[in-house]
Amino acid sequence: MKTKFWGLLLAVLMLTALSAWAQWQLNGNATCTATGNQLYPTIVSDGAGGAIITWYDYRSGSNYDIYAQRVNAAGVALWTADGVAICTATDAQLNPTIVSDGAGGAIITWYDARSGANDIYAQRISAAGVAQWTADGVAVCAAASSQYYPTIVSDGAGGAIITWQDYRSGTSNDIYAQRINALGVVQWTADGVAICTATADQNYPTIVSDGSSGAIITWYDVRSGTSYDIYAQRVNALGAVQWAANGLAICTATGNQQYPTIVSDGAGGAIITWHDNRSGTYDIYAQRVNAAGAAQWTADGVAICTATGTQQYPTIVSAGAGGAIITWHDGRSGTNDIYAQRINALGVAQWTADGVAICTATGNQLYPTIISDGAGGAIITWYDARISTADIYAQRLDRGDGSYYGRNAPDIVKAPDIPNDQGGFVNLQWTPSYLDVYPDTTISFYSLWRSLSGTGAKGARRVEASDVTKDFTGTAYRIIEKGGKAYAWEWIANIPWRHYLTAYSYPMPTLCDTLTGEMAWHHFFVSAQTDNPQLYWDSEPDSGYSVDNLAPAKVKGLGGETPAGLLLTWKSNIESDLKNYAVYYNGTFLGFTSDTVYTYAGTLTTNDNFTVKACDIHDNQGLASDPWIYLGPMAVHLSFFTVGQTNEAVELNWRTESETDCATWIIQRSSSGATAFQDIGKMPGQGTSTMPHDYIYRDSEQLETGDYLYRIVEISATGNKTSYQPVSVTYKSNTPVAFCLNGAFPNPSRGQTTFKYQLPVESRVRLEVYNVSGQLVKTVFEGVKPAGYHEVGWSDHNLSNGIYFYILKAGKFSATRKLVILK
């Protein structure tokens, strides 16, 4: 009976662990307060931050029934008050256990006396609390005599595999199992397949998935006729046993071995632990078996704890990478305390010999149970009599050497886009580890990691389950399973511990920006690390995306030529993420062009105006250019007017197709930001002429580096003045004062790209192009260049469309920019 109590108590403690930090009401939220007794709840996650709880219930006043309730993350009951009835058949229904159905609901199994003997029944309930199978459940086993103590595991396909202790032989207990699908139909032999029918008793099976829609089952067994031993069997998805008939011996050492519990090793096998009195008192042992049933550790198991006194009733949880954490109650002090030990995939203890103390309070602490904390550690809860009455206590055991309690991982607060930037970064913000405290800190630095989502973003890598590990590799990449999802993580940066800060932030680079209708989610986590590379605490992952918040600069130098129709021209923008230009006529959109010219074939009317806006790859449009205004037929027919730098001068070029009474040209200049133009020179006109004429004027005045506007003014013989649209130019000294990567032109590229850069001193230069995966695509140039302004052309016809990055390295200088190839 003590064993029965222990098995049921595990479920109570699991429920208590969820509220160990009083997230809900003080002393807990009422799940059911119906009349009569409600006993021995068991619990499973609903996959949405809440849980589904089941118990047996005496509200009818005549016999026990099975009820269930779902609560959300805030502890609010989501189904009928006091729970929905799972089974209210005649006579007693007892010992329910529960597993998720993978769809927000659950499958519940119990043993049921409605027939006069105990049988095994099950019911599936939806996320809304509606029974999915026959009222009062479907019979999993109704064989002769009695069947007891079912345990259950998901089959990975919406159904479950159930195992139980079975007395149909009439002489001893055997082990049977049955698979039931999502519709409530049994899949194997009626009343179950025999897992073990060896002589004498086989008792209290426990079960775990084998990862292939089958299961591994373990139990304790007295077939030897002298003492209890530990056996196990694997059954496949079709109900066929995979190992030796009646199971493989896990431990047949002298003395009794009892009450095994089991967890998957993540590789198709399992780790089993039990209490063992081969020494004359009870100790804790464990064994790992692979998918073929072969023992992986020392024959009859490795000793987990052989301290003085009695150690009993171990429970176990996976610790990742093929290892496990085991907890038990321990009498080494003369009263029972709670201890735990972590073992790796080789069965080697990772913490202090014989385990670390979880609780050594006065009085007895008994029957611990354990769940994973999702970060390599565990939450342990137990029955505690330190105040003379029985209470429930819990402790969180963080990953590490077993000496760290509580939650020691940092917490990501958020990862928002950095405003007013050109994209490519989010502001990752986190609160420090609890071990980063005054006056001493265990934390040496924080490492930052990034992963690209496979949804809505290009370049994501698919991660297979076989890749998943929690081990720190010391390299730039590691693959970790977090929150039930596998991510391929890339190390980005290390941030040193500083000044016991209460918050940290870092501009995390992204591999791409979010485009219209396409969310480029990136995942991040922060690891609090110590001087020991094997000791660290990882935050839960969080996500964010970057956005190009800055529109392109205002287009400059818009001009028009009207010898035949209208040809608009303007100066090229230098943004690295430039996509094209939008052209407007009297405020109405005309079309896009990727070049810096646009032909308008419509009819022109005096005072028609044209403007141009630059557009980036994220569809941001810059400010409209200063307008070009058609002034009607002119006495001087100007074909073009351009301004550019030539060595240390600014050169102006213009052409007239014909001139009428043109006496003089005045050349004017305005500094950047100034509103007034100054006369800087003049040239004679052609009077009246029907022949084309080209003009050149050089402004050789010593200018400071900056932006300037130039315009020409035609003065007739009678003194009338006509000013033409100004043109802008950026003047730069031939000897730059700093290193700079000026950009790629055009960008987006359609097959041919020119990279421009400047050097203040002679330098060895290396210009490279990479794809978004960080692979080198091309070394465009490598060699020594003198001080000055430089450019290099590159043909990218053989590359596919997408985002690339180009990097300039010159001496100690390095700069990176984005290149879009769009053919």
C-alpha positions in Angstrom: 0.0 0.0 0.0 3.0 2.3 0.7 4.1 1.9 -2.9 0.6 2.7 -4.2 0.6 5.9 -2.1 4.1 6.8 -3.4 3.0 6.4 -7.0 -0.1 8.6 -6.6 1.7 11.2 -4.5 4.0 12.0 -7.4 1.1 13.6 -9.2 0.2 15.7 -6.2 3.8 17.0 -5.9 4.0 17.7 -9.7 1.0 20.0 -9.4 2.5 21.7 -6.3 5.7 22.4 -8.1 3.9 24.5 -10.7 2.9 27.0 -8.1 6.1 26.8 -5.9 6.8 30.5 -6.4 3.2 31.6 -5.7 2.3 32.7 -9.2 -1.4 32.4 -8.4 -3.3 33.0 -5.1 -1.6 32.5 -1.7 -2.0 28.8 -0.8 -3.1 27.9 -4.3 -6.1 28.2 -6.6 -9.1 25.9 -6.1 -9.4 23.5 -8.9 -12.3 21.5 -7.4 -14.2 22.1 -4.1 -17.1 19.8 -4.8 -18.6 17.7 -1.9 -16.9 14.5 -0.9 -13.2 13.8 -1.3 -11.1 14.6 -4.4 -7.9 12.6 -4.3 -4.5 12.0 -6.0 -4.4 14.5 -8.9 -2.1 14.0 -11.8 -1.2 16.8 -14.2 0.0 17.5 -17.8 0.8 20.6 -19.7 -1.8 22.0 -22.1 0.9 23.3 -24.4 -0.2 26.9 -23.8 1.2 27.8 -20.4 -1.6 26.1 -18.5 -2.3 22.5 -17.5 -4.9 19.7 -17.5 -5.5 18.0 -14.1 -7.3 14.8 -13.4 -8.2 13.1 -10.1 -10.6 10.6 -8.6 -13.6 12.1 -6.9 -16.2 11.0 -4.3 -18.8 13.7 -4.9 -21.4 11.1 -5.8 -21.3 9.7 -2.2 -21.4 6.1 -3.5 -18.1 5.4 -5.3 -15.1 7.2 -6.8 -15.3 8.7 -10.3 -12.8 10.4 -12.6 -12.9 14.1 -13.2 -10.7 16.7 -14.9 -10.2 20.4 -15.2 -8.1 22.7 -17.4 -6.5 25.8 -15.9 -4.8 28.6 -17.9 -1.4 30.2 -17.1 -3.1 32.6 -14.6 -4.7 29.6 -12.7 -8.2 30.3 -14.0 -10.4 27.2 -14.6 -11.4 27.0 -18.2 -14.0 24.1 -18.0 -17.2 23.5 -15.9 -16.8 24.6 -12.3 -15.3 21.7 -10.2 -14.3 19.9 -13.4 -15.9 17.8 -16.1 -16.8 14.2 -15.6 -14.5 11.8 -17.4 -16.1 8.7 -16.0 -19.1 8.2 -13.6 -19.8 4.6 -14.3 -21.0 2.3 -11.5 -18.6 1.2 -8.8 -15.1 2.7 -8.4 -12.7 4.3 -10.9 -9.3 4.8 -9.4 -5.7 6.0 -10.0 -6.0 8.1 -13.2 -2.8 9.0 -15.1 -2.7 11.5 -17.9 -0.7 12.4 -21.1 -1.0 15.2 -23.6 -2.8 14.4 -26.9 -0.5 16.9 -28.7 -3.5 19.1 -29.6 -4.2 21.0 -26.4 -6.2 18.1 -24.9 -5.3 14.9 -23.1 -5.7 11.2 -22.8 -6.6 9.8 -19.3 -6.4 6.2 -18.2 -7.5 4.5 -14.9 -8.5 1.2 -13.5 -12.3 0.6 -13.3 -14.5 -1.8 -11.2 -17.7 -1.4 -13.2 -17.6 -5.0 -14.3 -17.0 -6.3 -10.8 -13.3 -6.8 -11.4 -10.8 -4.1 -12.1 -10.3 -3.3 -15.8 -8.3 -0.6 -17.6 -10.2 2.2 -19.3 -9.3 5.4 -21.1 -10.8 8.7 -22.4 -9.6 11.5 -24.6 -10.7 15.0 -23.8 -10.4 18.0 -26.1 -8.9 21.4 -25.3 -12.5 22.6 -24.7 -13.2 19.8 -22.1 -15.3 17.7 -24.4 -15.0 13.9 -24.2 -13.9 12.5 -27.6 -14.6 8.8 -27.2 -17.5 6.7 -25.8 -19.2 8.1 -22.7 -17.4 6.9 -19.5 -14.4 5.8 -21.6 -13.3 2.9 -23.9 -12.1 -0.4 -22.5 -8.4 -0.8 -23.0 -8.3 -4.1 -21.2 -11.3 -6.1 -19.8 -9.5 -9.4 -19.4 -10.4 -11.9 -16.6 -9.6 -11.0 -13.0 -8.1 -7.6 -12.2 -5.7 -5.1 -13.8 -4.2 -2.3 -11.8 -2.0 0.8 -11.8 -1.9 1.9 -15.5 0.7 4.3 -16.7 0.6 6.1 -20.0 2.9 7.7 -22.6 2.1 9.4 -25.9 2.6 7.4 -29.1 3.6 10.6 -30.9 0.6 10.4 -33.3 -2.3 11.7 -31.1 -2.8 8.4 -29.3 -1.1 6.7 -26.4 0.5 3.5 -25.2 -0.7 2.2 -21.8 0.9 -0.4 -19.6 -0.4 -2.0 -16.4 -0.1 -4.8 -13.8 -2.3 -7.7 -14.8 -3.7 -10.7 -12.8 -5.5 -12.5 -15.6 -3.4 -15.6 -15.0 -5.0 -16.1 -11.6 -1.6 -17.0 -10.1 0.6 -13.9 -10.3 0.9 -10.4 -11.6 2.1 -9.9 -15.2 2.8 -6.9 -17.3 0.7 -6.0 -20.4 0.4 -3.0 -22.7 -2.0 -1.6 -25.3 -1.8 1.1 -27.9 -4.9 3.3 -28.5 -5.2 5.7 -31.4 -6.5 9.3 -31.5 -10.1 7.9 -32.2 -10.1 5.6 -29.2 -9.6 2.4 -31.1 -7.1 -0.2 -29.7 -4.4 -1.0 -32.1 -3.0 -4.2 -30.8 -4.3 -7.6 -29.6 -7.6 -7.3 -27.7 -6.9 -6.8 -24.0 -3.3 -6.0 -24.7 -0.1 -7.6 -25.6 2.0 -9.5 -23.0 5.1 -7.6 -22.1 6.1 -10.1 -19.4 4.4 -13.3 -18.2 7.3 -14.9 -16.4 6.8 -16.9 -13.3 5.9 -15.2 -10.0 5.0 -11.5 -9.8 5.9 -8.6 -12.0 4.8 -5.3 -10.4 4.3 -1.6 -11.0 5.4 -0.9 -14.5 6.6 2.5 -15.7 6.9 3.6 -19.3 8.6 6.0 -21.6 8.5 6.7 -25.3 11.2 5.1 -27.5 10.9 8.1 -30.0 9.6 5.8 -32.7 5.9 5.5 -31.7 6.8 2.6 -29.5 7.8 2.4 -25.8 10.2 1.0 -23.2 8.6 -0.4 -20.1 10.4 -1.3 -16.8 9.2 -3.1 -13.7 10.4 -5.1 -10.7 10.2 -8.9 -10.9 10.5 -11.8 -8.5 10.9 -14.6 -11.1 14.1 -15.6 -9.4 12.1 -16.9 -6.5 14.4 -15.3 -4.0 14.4 -11.5 -4.5 13.1 -8.7 -6.6 15.1 -7.7 -9.7 14.7 -5.0 -12.4 13.6 -5.9 -15.9 12.7 -4.0 -19.1 11.1 -4.6 -22.5 10.8 -2.5 -25.6 7.6 -2.7 -27.7 7.3 -1.2 -31.2 4.5 0.7 -32.8 2.9 -2.5 -33.9 2.9 -4.1 -30.5 5.7 -6.5 -31.1 8.3 -6.9 -28.3 11.8 -6.1 -29.5 14.0 -7.6 -26.9 14.2 -11.1 -25.3 11.0 -12.8 -24.3 9.7 -11.6 -20.9 12.2 -8.7 -20.9 15.9 -8.1 -20.4 17.4 -8.1 -16.9 18.5 -4.6 -16.0 19.7 -5.7 -12.5 19.8 -9.1 -10.9 22.2 -8.3 -8.1 21.8 -9.9 -4.7 19.0 -8.5 -2.5 15.9 -6.7 -3.6 15.8 -4.1 -6.4 12.5 -2.3 -6.5 10.4 0.6 -7.8 12.2 1.5 -11.0 11.5 4.8 -12.8 12.5 5.5 -16.3 13.4 8.4 -18.7 14.4 8.5 -22.3 18.1 8.9 -23.2 17.1 10.9 -26.3 18.6 8.3 -28.6 15.9 5.5 -28.6 17.1 4.0 -25.4 16.4 4.8 -21.7 17.9 5.4 -18.3 16.4 3.4 -15.4 16.9 4.1 -11.7 15.8 2.1 -8.6 16.5 1.5 -5.0 18.7 -1.5 -4.3 19.7 -3.4 -1.1 22.5 -5.5 -2.4 24.7 -4.0 0.3 22.2 -4.9 3.1 20.7 -1.4 3.1 18.9 0.4 0.4 21.1 2.4 -2.1 20.3 4.1 -5.4 21.5 2.6 -8.7 20.9 3.3 -12.4 21.5 1.7 -15.8 21.3 2.9 -19.3 20.1 0.7 -22.1 20.3 1.5 -25.8 17.6 1.0 -28.5 18.7 -2.7 -28.8 18.4 -3.3 -25.1 22.2 -3.5 -24.5 23.4 -2.2 -21.1 25.7 0.8 -21.6 27.1 1.0 -18.1 28.5 -1.4 -15.5 26.7 -4.7 -15.2 23.8 -4.4 -12.7 24.0 -0.7 -12.8 26.2 2.1 -11.6 25.9 3.3 -8.0 24.3 6.7 -7.7 24.4 6.8 -3.9 25.8 4.3 -1.4 26.0 6.6 1.6 25.2 5.3 5.1 21.6 4.9 6.0 18.8 4.1 3.6 18.2 5.8 0.2 14.8 5.0 -1.4 12.2 5.8 -4.0 14.3 7.6 -6.7 12.7 9.5 -9.5 14.4 10.7 -12.7 14.4 13.4 -15.4 16.4 13.9 -18.5 19.3 16.4 -18.3 20.0 16.5 -22.0 22.9 15.0 -24.0 22.0 11.5 -22.9 22.3 12.2 -19.1 19.8 12.5 -16.3 19.2 14.0 -12.8 18.0 11.6 -10.1 16.5 12.5 -6.8 15.6 10.4 -3.7 14.9 10.5 0.0 18.0 9.7 2.1 18.5 8.6 5.7 22.3 9.2 6.0 21.7 11.8 8.8 19.4 9.6 10.9 16.2 11.3 9.4 15.2 11.4 5.8 16.4 14.3 3.7 16.3 15.0 -0.1 19.4 14.5 -2.2 20.1 14.5 -6.0 22.8 13.5 -8.4 23.4 14.3 -12.1 24.9 11.6 -14.4 26.2 12.0 -17.9 25.6 9.7 -20.9 28.5 7.5 -19.7 26.9 7.0 -16.2 29.6 9.2 -14.5 28.4 11.3 -11.6 28.7 15.0 -12.3 28.2 16.3 -8.8 29.6 15.5 -5.3 29.9 11.8 -4.6 26.7 10.3 -3.2 24.8 13.4 -4.3 24.1 17.0 -3.3 21.7 17.9 -0.5 18.5 19.5 -1.7 16.9 19.7 1.7 18.3 18.7 5.1 15.7 20.5 7.3 14.6 19.0 10.6 12.1 16.1 10.5 11.5 13.8 7.6 11.5 14.8 3.9 10.0 12.0 1.8 9.0 10.9 -1.7 10.6 13.5 -3.9 9.6 13.9 -7.5 11.2 15.8 -10.3 10.6 17.7 -13.5 12.9 19.4 -16.0 13.2 23.2 -15.8 13.8 23.3 -19.5 17.4 24.7 -19.1 19.4 21.7 -18.0 18.3 21.8 -14.4 15.3 20.5 -12.5 12.5 21.4 -10.1 12.2 18.9 -7.2 9.2 18.8 -4.8 8.6 16.6 -1.8 6.6 15.7 1.3 8.0 17.5 4.3 7.4 17.1 8.1 9.8 19.8 9.4 6.9 21.5 11.3 5.5 18.2 12.6 2.6 18.2 10.1 3.1 17.1 6.5 3.6 20.0 4.1 4.8 20.2 0.5 8.1 22.0 -0.4 9.9 22.5 -3.6 13.4 23.6 -4.8 14.8 24.5 -8.1 18.2 23.0 -8.9 20.0 24.9 -11.6 22.5 23.3 -14.0 26.1 23.2 -13.0 27.9 21.4 -10.2 24.8 20.9 -8.0 25.6 23.7 -5.7 23.5 26.3 -7.4 19.8 26.7 -6.4 17.1 28.9 -7.9 16.9 30.3 -11.4 20.3 31.6 -12.3 19.8 32.2 -16.0 19.5 35.8 -17.3 16.2 36.9 -18.6 15.7 38.6 -22.0 13.4 41.6 -21.5 12.8 42.4 -25.2 14.6 42.6 -28.6 13.0 45.6 -30.4 14.1 47.2 -33.6 16.6 50.1 -33.2 14.7 53.2 -34.4 16.0 55.6 -37.0 18.6 53.3 -38.5 19.1 51.6 -41.8 18.1 48.2 -40.4 20.4 45.3 -39.6 20.2 45.6 -35.8 17.9 45.0 -32.8 18.4 46.2 -29.3 18.7 43.0 -27.3 18.0 43.8 -23.6 18.3 41.4 -20.6 18.4 41.4 -16.8 21.5 39.7 -15.3 21.8 36.3 -13.6 21.0 36.2 -9.9 24.7 35.1 -9.5 25.8 38.5 -10.8 25.4 40.1 -7.4 27.4 42.3 -5.0 30.0 41.8 -3.5 31.0 38.8 -5.4 29.9 37.5 -8.8 30.0 33.9 -10.1 29.4 35.3 -13.6 32.4 36.3 -15.7 30.7 37.4 -18.9 27.5 37.0 -21.0 27.7 35.4 -24.4 25.1 36.3 -27.0 23.6 33.9 -29.6 21.5 34.3 -32.7 19.3 32.0 -34.8 17.2 32.8 -37.9 13.7 31.5 -38.0 12.6 29.2 -40.7 9.3 31.1 -41.1 9.2 34.2 -43.2 13.0 34.6 -43.5 15.4 33.2 -46.1 18.5 31.2 -45.3 17.3 29.3 -42.2 18.8 25.9 -41.6 16.6 23.0 -40.8 17.7 21.3 -37.6 17.1 17.6 -37.1 16.4 16.0 -33.8 19.7 14.0 -34.0 21.6 17.3 -34.0 20.2 18.5 -30.7 22.6 18.8 -27.8 23.0 21.0 -24.7 26.8 20.6 -24.5 28.9 23.8 -24.8 31.3 23.1 -27.7 33.6 26.1 -27.4 33.1 26.8 -31.1 31.1 29.5 -32.9 28.1 27.3 -33.4 26.0 25.0 -31.2 22.6 23.4 -31.6 20.2 23.5 -28.6 16.7 22.5 -28.1 14.7 25.2 -26.3 11.0 25.5 -25.7 10.4 22.3 -27.6 12.0 23.7 -30.7 15.5 23.1 -32.2 17.5 26.0 -33.3 20.9 26.3 -35.0 22.6 29.0 -32.9 25.5 31.2 -33.9 27.7 33.0 -31.4 27.7 36.7 -31.9 29.5 38.4 -29.0 30.8 38.3 -25.4 29.8 41.1 -23.0 32.0 41.3 -19.9 30.4 41.5 -16.4 30.5 45.1 -15.2 29.6 46.9 -12.0 26.8 44.7 -10.9 24.5 46.3 -13.4 20.7 45.8 -13.1 20.2 45.6 -16.9 22.2 45.0 -20.0 21.7 45.8 -23.7 23.6 45.1 -26.9 22.9 46.1 -30.6 22.5 42.6 -32.1 23.1 42.4 -35.8 20.5 40.6 -38.0 21.1 38.7 -41.2 18.3 40.5 -43.1 15.6 43.1 -42.5 11.8 42.7 -42.5 10.3 43.5 -45.8 6.7 44.3 -46.6 4.6 41.2 -45.9 7.6 39.2 -44.8 8.6 39.1 -41.1 12.3 38.2 -40.7 12.2 36.9 -37.2 15.5 36.3 -35.5 15.8 34.3 -32.3 18.3 35.2 -29.5 19.4 33.9 -26.2 21.9 35.1 -23.6 24.2 32.8 -21.6 25.6 33.8 -18.2 29.0 32.1 -18.2 31.7 31.5 -15.6 35.4 30.9 -15.8 34.6 27.2 -16.3 33.4 26.8 -19.9 31.2 23.9 -18.9 29.3 26.0 -16.3 26.8 28.4 -17.7 23.1 29.3 -17.6 21.1 30.0 -20.7 18.1 32.3 -20.9 14.9 31.3 -22.6 15.0 32.4 -26.3 13.2 35.5 -27.4 12.8 37.0 -30.9 12.8 40.2 -32.8 13.2 41.6 -36.2 15.0 44.7 -37.7 13.5 47.3 -39.9 15.1 49.9 -42.2 13.6 53.0 -40.6 15.4 55.6 -42.7 14.2 56.6 -46.1 16.8 57.5 -48.8 18.2 61.0 -49.0 16.5 63.7 -51.1 17.3 63.3 -54.8 19.6 66.2 -56.0 20.4 67.7 -59.4 17.1 67.2 -61.1 17.1 68.8 -64.6 15.2 68.5 -67.8 16.2 68.6 -71.5 13.6 69.4 -74.1 15.2 69.3 -77.6 12.7 66.6 -78.5 10.3 65.5 -75.8 11.5 65.7 -72.2 14.5 63.8 -70.8 14.8 64.1 -67.0 18.2 63.5 -65.4 19.4 63.6 -61.8 22.3 62.8 -59.6 22.6 59.2 -58.3 21.9 58.5 -54.6 24.6 56.6 -52.7 22.5 54.5 -50.3 23.7 50.9 -50.1 20.1 49.7 -50.0 18.8 51.9 -52.9 16.3 50.1 -55.1 14.9 52.6 -57.7 13.5 56.0 -58.2 9.8 57.1 -58.4 9.0 59.9 -60.9 6.0 62.3 -60.3 4.4 64.8 -62.8 2.4 67.6 -61.1 2.2 65.4 -58.0 0.9 62.3 -59.9 3.0 59.2 -59.9 4.4 58.3 -63.4 6.5 55.2 -62.8 9.7 53.7 -61.4 13.2 53.7 -63.0 16.4 52.1 -61.7 18.5 54.5 -63.7 19.0 58.3 -63.2 17.2 59.2 -66.4 13.5 59.2 -67.3 11.8 60.1 -70.6 8.5 61.8 -70.6 6.7 61.6 -74.0 3.5 63.6 -73.0 2.5 67.1 -73.9 4.2 69.8 -71.9 2.5 72.9 -70.7 4.2 76.0 -69.2 4.8 75.5 -65.4 4.4 71.7 -65.5 6.6 70.4 -62.7 8.4 67.1 -62.2 9.9 65.6 -59.0 11.8 62.4 -58.2 12.0 60.3 -55.0 14.6 57.7 -54.2 13.2 54.3 -53.0 15.0 51.6 -51.0 14.6 47.9 -51.0 12.2 48.1 -48.1 9.9 50.4 -50.1 10.8 53.5 -48.1 10.6 56.7 -50.3 12.7 59.7 -49.5 11.8 63.4 -49.8 10.8 64.7 -53.2 13.6 66.5 -55.1 13.4 70.1 -55.8 11.0 70.4 -58.8 12.1 70.9 -62.4 9.6 73.3 -63.9 9.0 73.6 -67.7 9.0 77.3 -68.5 7.8 77.0 -72.0 9.7 77.7 -75.3 12.8 79.7 -74.5 15.0 82.0 -76.5 17.9 79.8 -75.5 17.3 76.1 -76.0 19.4 74.4 -73.3 20.2 70.7 -74.0 21.9 69.8 -70.8 23.7 71.3 -67.7 26.0 69.1 -65.6 28.4 69.8 -62.8 31.2 67.5 -61.5 34.5 67.6 -59.8 37.8 67.4 -61.8 40.9 67.2 -59.6 40.8 70.3 -57.4 38.2 72.1 -59.5 34.5 71.9 -60.1 33.6 71.8 -63.8 30.4 73.0 -65.3 29.3 71.8 -68.7 26.2 73.0 -70.7 25.1 73.0 -74.3 22.6 75.2 -76.2 20.9 74.0 -79.4 20.2 77.6 -80.5 20.3 81.1 -79.0 18.4 84.3 -79.6 19.8 87.6 -78.5 22.0 85.9 -75.7 24.7 88.3 -74.6 26.2 86.9 -71.4 26.2 83.8 -69.1 26.5 84.4 -65.3 27.8 81.4 -63.3 26.6 81.3 -59.6 27.3 79.2 -56.6 25.6 78.5 -53.3 27.2 76.8 -50.3 25.4 73.9 -48.6 22.5 75.2 -46.5 22.7 78.7 -47.9 19.7 80.3 -49.7 21.5 83.0 -51.7 23.6 82.5 -54.8 26.8 84.4 -55.5 28.2 85.3 -58.8 31.6 83.6 -59.4 32.1 84.1 -63.1 30.8 85.0 -66.5 31.1 83.9 -70.2 29.9 85.6 -73.4 26.9 84.2 -75.2 26.5 83.5 -78.9 24.0 86.3 -79.6 21.7 84.9 -82.1 22.7 81.5 -83.5 21.0 78.4 -84.8 24.1 76.2 -84.3 24.7 74.1 -81.1 27.4 75.4 -78.8 29.1 73.8 -75.8 30.3 75.8 -72.8 32.8 74.8 -70.1 33.5 76.7 -66.9 35.9 75.6 -64.1 35.5 76.9 -60.6 39.1 76.6 -59.4 38.6 78.5 -56.1 39.9 76.5 -53.1 36.8 74.9 -51.7 36.2 73.1 -48.4 34.8 69.6 -48.7 31.0 69.8 -48.8 27.8 70.1 -50.9 27.4 73.0 -53.3 24.7 74.2 -55.8 25.6 75.7 -59.1 23.4 77.5 -61.6 23.7 79.5 -64.9 21.9 82.7 -65.7 21.4 83.9 -69.3 21.3 87.7 -69.8 19.9 89.1 -73.1 21.2 92.1 -75.0 18.4 94.1 -73.5 19.2 93.0 -69.9 16.5 90.4 -69.3 17.7 87.5 -67.1 16.7 83.8 -67.2 17.9 81.5 -64.4 18.1 77.7 -65.1 17.5 74.9 -62.6 20.5 74.5 -60.1 22.6 71.4 -60.0 24.2 70.1 -56.8 27.7 68.6 -56.4 29.6 67.1 -53.5 33.1 68.5 -53.5 35.9 66.4 -51.9 39.6 67.1 -51.5 41.8 64.8 -53.5 43.4 63.7 -50.3 40.8 62.3 -48.0 41.1 62.9 -44.3 39.7 59.5 -43.3 39.1 56.0 -44.5 35.6 55.4 -45.9 33.7 52.8 -47.9 31.5 55.1 -50.0 29.2 52.4 -51.4 28.3 50.3 -54.4 26.7 51.7 -57.5 24.2 50.9 -58.7 22.6 49.2 -55.7 20.5 47.1 -56.4 22.9 45.7 -59.0 21.7 44.2 -62.2 24.9 42.5 -63.2 27.6 45.2 -63.0 28.6 47.0 -59.8 31.2 49.7 -59.0 32.6 49.9 -55.5 33.9 53.3 -54.3 36.2 54.0 -51.3 38.7 56.5 -50.1 42.1 56.2 -48.4 43.9 59.0 -46.4 47.2 57.2 -46.7 48.7 54.5 -49.0 47.3 51.2 -47.7 47.0 47.5 -48.5 43.4 47.0 -49.6 41.2 43.9 -49.6 37.6 44.1 -51.0 35.5 40.9 -50.5 31.8 39.9 -51.1 30.0 37.4 -48.9 26.6 35.8 -48.9 24.1 36.0 -46.0 25.5 32.6 -44.7 28.9 34.2 -44.2 30.5 32.4 -47.1 33.1 34.2 -49.3 31.7 34.8 -52.8 34.5 36.8 -54.4 37.7 38.7 -53.5 37.1 41.7 -55.8 40.4 43.3 -55.2 43.5 42.8 -53.2 46.6 45.0 -53.4 48.3 48.3 -52.4 46.5 51.6 -53.3 47.8 55.2 -52.8 45.9 57.8 -50.8 42.9 59.2 -52.7 39.5 58.2 -54.1 39.2 54.8 -55.7 36.7 52.7 -57.4 36.7 49.1 -58.7 34.2 47.4 -61.0 32.9 43.9 -60.6 30.6 41.7 -62.8 28.1 39.7 -60.8 26.1 38.1 -63.6 26.6 34.6 -62.3 25.1 35.3 -58.8 21.5 34.7 -57.9 19.2 37.4 -56.7 19.4 38.2 -53.0 21.2 40.1 -50.2 25.0 40.1 -50.0 27.6 41.9 -47.9 30.8 43.6 -49.1 33.7 44.3 -46.8 36.6 46.7 -47.2 39.7 46.1 -45.2 42.5 48.7 -45.4 45.2 48.6 -42.7 43.3 48.5 -39.4 40.2 49.9 -41.0 37.2 47.6 -41.8 33.7 48.5 -43.0 30.8 46.4 -44.2 27.8 47.3 -46.3 24.9 45.6 -47.9 24.6 44.8 -51.6 21.3 43.8 -53.3 21.5 41.8 -56.5 18.2 42.1 -58.4 18.3 41.1 -62.1 
